[in-house]
Each structure stands twice: as structure tokens, then as C-alpha cells.
Amino acid sequence: MPVAKIHVLEGQYNEAWLGKVSSAIQNGLISALGIPPEDFFQIIHIFPRGQFRHTPSFLGLNYSDDLIVLEITFISGRPKQKRLGLLKALNDGVVAAAGISPDDLLITLYETPGENISFGRGLAQRVHISDKDPKATYADHHGRGERND
């Protein structure tokens, strides 16, 4: 169920480039979290310069106008190593696909309990997945595969 919000500077990128970034993000989620390909939710925000502000450098990293701010929201319960692997997979994939500096991808992961998300009809389809049961897998609830929400 990951939802990716991609924030970029207006005029910096064309549709083809945004398509490459979108694909790289989805591929990173598939490889690192094992989500199915059809679990695809992305929002691309394009901001004018006056509404996309950032420091030129922080923590020894240097940011350019190529900066992408990526927010990923998903159901909580994955172990720390899985989340760290996701950060690496996303950075590697987006940098390769988009041709940007590894510094120019700022990622924030947000976790939320399954009962806080409805895929439609006002139902919490993933209510059974909770951060209180981090070992719960997709297979536990659907009889196949790993957890892939």
C-alpha cells in the first residue's frame, strides 16, 4: 500500500524524466518491500521556485535544483533493516534512472497502522496488519507470498 509523494521544482524535469523517477520508485518498493506491481499509488507535486525551498547543504550533503523530496507512507511493522534497505534501494534506483547526484534525493518514510488506511468503500482492508505484530506476513492472511502491502 505504499503511497509515494514526489516533490520537485517546476521547470526542472519533463514528463519522460518524471516517468523514469516514478518507475525507479515503484521498482525500489517492489524489490525492497516485496509489494506486488499493481500496488501502485504515486502523487507528483511540481512546485514553483517560491514554494520549493531548501538549504544548499546539510550534514555534508549538497543540494541542487535537481533535489527530489520523496515521502513514502506505508503500513507499519517492518523491521529497521527492511526500512534501511528501502532507503538504499530507492536512492540507488532513482539516482541511476534520473541521472541526479545521490545527495539530491531526500527520503522520508512514514508508517501508519493498517486500521488507518482505506483503499475504498470506507473499509480498512489491512486492519489485520499492525505494528503490534511485526512478524505478520501477507501469507498469514492470504495464504501466499510475503507481506506486500
ROGU-741778 format. One line per 3 residues: number of its first residue (from 0); their letters; for each residue x, y, z of N, C-alpha, C. Coordinates in pm, whole numbers. Layout:
N
NUM> A> X:Y:Z:X:Y:Z:X:Y:Z ~ ...
REM end
This chain:
149
0> MPV> 79:-119:0:0:0:0:83:124:0 ~ 211:113:-20:285:238:-14:226:346:-104 ~ 223:468:-52:186:585:-130:311:671:-137
3> AKI> 354:701:-259:472:783:-280:430:923:-321 ~ 483:1022:-252:465:1161:-290:600:1213:-336 ~ 604:1259:-459:727:1302:-523:718:1453:-542
6> HVL> 810:1526:-481:809:1672:-486:931:1721:-563 ~ 907:1803:-666:1017:1854:-749:993:2002:-783 ~ 1099:2064:-831:1096:2204:-872:1038:2216:-1013
9> EGQ> 946:2308:-1030:882:2333:-1160:987:2372:-1265 ~ 970:2318:-1386:1058:2351:-1496:1188:2274:-1496 ~ 1212:2195:-1394:1338:2122:-1382:1336:1992:-1462
12> YNE> 1218:1931:-1474:1209:1798:-1533:1091:1788:-1629 ~ 1106:1706:-1731:997:1682:-1826:923:1553:-1790 ~ 818:1524:-1865:734:1406:-1837:813:1275:-1847
15> AWL> 902:1265:-1944:981:1143:-1960:1069:1120:-1837 ~ 1131:1227:-1788:1216:1216:-1671:1132:1177:-1549 ~ 1016:1240:-1533:928:1205:-1420:884:1059:-1430
18> GKV> 862:1010:-1551:828:869:-1570:939:777:-1525 ~ 1064:814:-1552:1178:733:-1507:1187:732:-1355 ~ 1165:847:-1294:1169:855:-1148:1056:771:-1088
21> SSA> 938:783:-1144:822:707:-1097:850:557:-1103 ~ 902:510:-1215:933:368:-1231:1040:322:-1133 ~ 1142:405:-1115:1250:369:-1022:1197:356:-879
24> IQN> 1107:445:-842:1050:438:-707:967:311:-692 ~ 882:282:-789:799:162:-782:886:36:-779 ~ 990:33:-861:1081:-83:-862:1153:-99:-729
27> GLI> 1190:13:-666:1254:7:-535:1161:-49:-429 ~ 1034:-9:-434:935:-61:-340:912:-211:-361 ~ 907:-252:-486:887:-393:-518:1005:-476:-468
30> SAL> 1127:-431:-498:1245:-509:-460:1271:-508:-310 ~ 1254:-395:-246:1288:-385:-103:1177:-434:-11 ~ 1051:-413:-50:940:-449:39:860:-569:-12
33> GIP> 883:-609:-135:810:-723:-189:664:-695:-221 ~ 631:-569:-250:492:-537:-284:462:-588:-425 ~ 337:-618:-455:304:-658:-592:306:-536:-685
36> PED> 337:-556:-812:345:-443:-907:218:-360:-915 ~ 103:-422:-898:-23:-347:-908:-52:-261:-785 ~ 30:-273:-682:18:-188:-563:92:-58:-596
39> FFQ> 25:29:-670:90:147:-728:9:272:-699 ~ 61:357:-609:-4:483:-574:105:589:-564 ~ 102:686:-655:200:794:-654:132:927:-683
42> IIH> 183:1029:-617:137:1165:-638:261:1249:-669 ~ 258:1319:-781:372:1403:-818:331:1549:-798 ~ 407:1616:-714:385:1759:-686:496:1838:-753
45> IFP> 458:1934:-835:555:2020:-902:534:2162:-850 ~ 639:2216:-788:627:2344:-720:704:2454:-790 ~ 646:2575:-793:723:2690:-841:837:2719:-743
48> RGQ> 940:2784:-793:1059:2808:-711:1026:2870:-574 ~ 934:2960:-569:899:3025:-442:833:2933:-341 ~ 789:2815:-386:724:2720:-296:802:2591:-278
51> FRH> 924:2587:-329:1010:2470:-315:1145:2520:-267 ~ 1158:2535:-139:1277:2597:-80:1353:2495:3 ~ 1485:2504:-6:1570:2414:71:1707:2476:88
54> TPS> 1778:2425:185:1914:2468:211:2006:2416:100 ~ 2115:2485:69:2207:2434:-32:2290:2315:19 ~ 2304:2303:152:2380:2191:206:2337:2163:349
57> FLG> 2350:2035:388:2313:1993:523:2379:1858:550 ~ 2439:1843:666:2503:1718:707:2608:1669:607 ~ 2678:1763:544:2780:1727:446:2726:1691:309
60> LNY> 2598:1709:288:2534:1682:159:2511:1814:87 ~ 2521:1813:-45:2500:1933:-125:2377:1915:-214 ~ 2285:2010:-208:2160:2002:-282:2159:2101:-397
63> SDD> 2103:2058:-510:2091:2144:-628:1943:2160:-660 ~ 1916:2224:-772:1777:2236:-819:1720:2101:-862 ~ 1805:1999:-873:1759:1863:-906:1695:1792:-786
66> LIV> 1699:1853:-669:1651:1788:-547:1510:1732:-566 ~ 1495:1608:-523:1365:1541:-516:1338:1515:-369 ~ 1223:1558:-321:1180:1524:-186:1076:1414:-202
69> LEI> 1107:1299:-148:1023:1180:-164:969:1139:-27 ~ 837:1129:-20:771:1082:102:701:951:70 ~ 727:851:151:664:720:133:586:688:261
72> TFI> 457:662:245:373:620:358:336:475:335 ~ 351:393:440:314:252:429:272:200:565 ~ 217:80:565:168:20:689:286:-18:778
75> SGR> 276:16:904:384:-7:1000:406:-154:1030 ~ 523:-181:1084:555:-315:1129:678:-376:1067 ~ 739:-310:970:858:-367:908:980:-340:997
78> PKQ> 1072:-436:1003:1190:-417:1087:1281:-305:1033 ~ 1362:-252:1122:1453:-142:1089:1540:-174:967 ~ 1594:-295:958:1681:-331:847:1607:-325:714
81> KRL> 1481:-362:714:1399:-357:592:1380:-211:549 ~ 1356:-122:645:1338:19:613:1469:81:564 ~ 1580:45:627:1710:95:581:1741:45:440
84> GLL> 1706:-79:412:1725:-134:277:1640:-60:175 ~ 1520:-21:216:1433:55:126:1496:190:93 ~ 1549:260:191:1614:389:165:1726:373:61
87> KAL> 1807:270:77:1919:246:-14:1868:209:-154 ~ 1769:120:-161:1715:79:-291:1655:197:-366 ~ 1582:281:-294:1522:399:-358:1629:494:-409
90> NDG> 1730:522:-326:1834:614:-370:1910:558:-489 ~ 1950:433:-482:2023:373:-594:1941:378:-723 ~ 1815:339:-715:1731:333:-834:1701:468:-894
93> VVA> 1664:564:-810:1629:697:-861:1752:768:-918 ~ 1865:759:-849:1988:822:-897:2027:766:-1034 ~ 2020:634:-1049:2056:572:-1177:1957:610:-1287
96> AAG> 1829:609:-1256:1727:637:-1358:1723:784:-1398 ~ 1744:872:-1302:1727:1015:-1326:1857:1088:-1356 ~ 1969:1025:-1327:2097:1090:-1351:2123:1207:-1258
99> ISP> 2077:1196:-1133:2099:1303:-1036:2207:1260:-937 ~ 2255:1356:-860:2351:1327:-754:2282:1246:-644 ~ 2352:1154:-580:2292:1079:-469:2250:1171:-354
102> DDL> 2307:1291:-347:2268:1387:-244:2129:1446:-272 ~ 2088:1446:-398:1966:1516:-439:1838:1433:-426 ~ 1838:1334:-337:1716:1261:-307:1698:1255:-156
105> LIT> 1604:1333:-107:1572:1337:36:1447:1249:54 ~ 1459:1147:138:1350:1049:156:1303:1053:301 ~ 1173:1057:317:1112:1042:449:1013:927:443
108> LYE> 1026:833:536:934:720:545:836:747:658 ~ 709:725:630:604:740:730:533:605:744 ~ 519:560:867:447:435:893:316:466:964
111> TPG> 213:391:928:83:408:991:20:270:1010 ~ -57:250:1116:-123:121:1136:-224:92:1024 ~ -244:-34:996:-335:-77:891:-477:-26:909
114> ENI> -518:-7:1033:-655:42:1056:-674:188:1018 ~ -566:257:983:-576:397:945:-586:419:795 ~ -597:312:718:-597:324:572:-716:250:513
117> SFG> -784:318:421:-890:254:344:-855:265:197 ~ -860:154:126:-836:153:-18:-965:183:-94 ~ -1072:203:-21:-1201:233:-81:-1314:170:-1
120> RGL> -1435:216:-29:-1556:167:36:-1560:193:187 ~ -1468:275:236:-1466:307:379:-1423:191:467 ~ -1359:90:408:-1314:-27:482:-1164:-22:503
123> AQR> -1120:-71:616:-976:-80:645:-931:-221:604 ~ -900:-238:476:-868:-369:421:-743:-432:484 ~ -656:-352:543:-533:-403:605:-534:-387:757
126> VHI> -653:-384:816:-663:-368:962:-591:-479:1036 ~ -582:-597:977:-518:-711:1041:-366:-697:1050 ~ -308:-604:975:-164:-582:981:-140:-467:1077
129> SDK> -67:-496:1182:-48:-392:1283:96:-388:1328 ~ 136:-275:1381:272:-262:1431:291:-342:1560 ~ 185:-394:1617:196:-478:1735:233:-621:1698
132> DPK> 224:-655:1570:258:-788:1521:352:-776:1402 ~ 478:-734:1426:570:-709:1316:605:-833:1236 ~ 577:-952:1288:609:-1073:1214:494:-1118:1125
135> ATY> 382:-1046:1130:269:-1081:1044:312:-1067:899 ~ 274:-1163:820:309:-1158:679:183:-1161:595 ~ 201:-1125:473:91:-1132:377:41:-1276:369
138> ADH> 135:-1371:373:98:-1512:364:8:-1554:479 ~ 31:-1498:597:-51:-1532:713:-198:-1502:687 ~ -224:-1402:607:-361:-1356:587:-418:-1391:451
141> HGR> -330:-1429:357:-378:-1457:222:-328:-1590:167 ~ -250:-1661:248:-207:-1795:208:-102:-1800:100 ~ -32:-1689:74:73:-1692:-27:169:-1576:-6
144> GER> 291:-1592:-55:388:-1483:-60:420:-1418:72 ~ 503:-1315:64:538:-1237:181:444:-1121:197 ~ 459:-1053:308:378:-933:332:407:-834:221
147> ND> 304:-786:158:325:-693:47:212:-592:42 ~ 209:-509:141:105:-408:148:156:-274:101
REM end
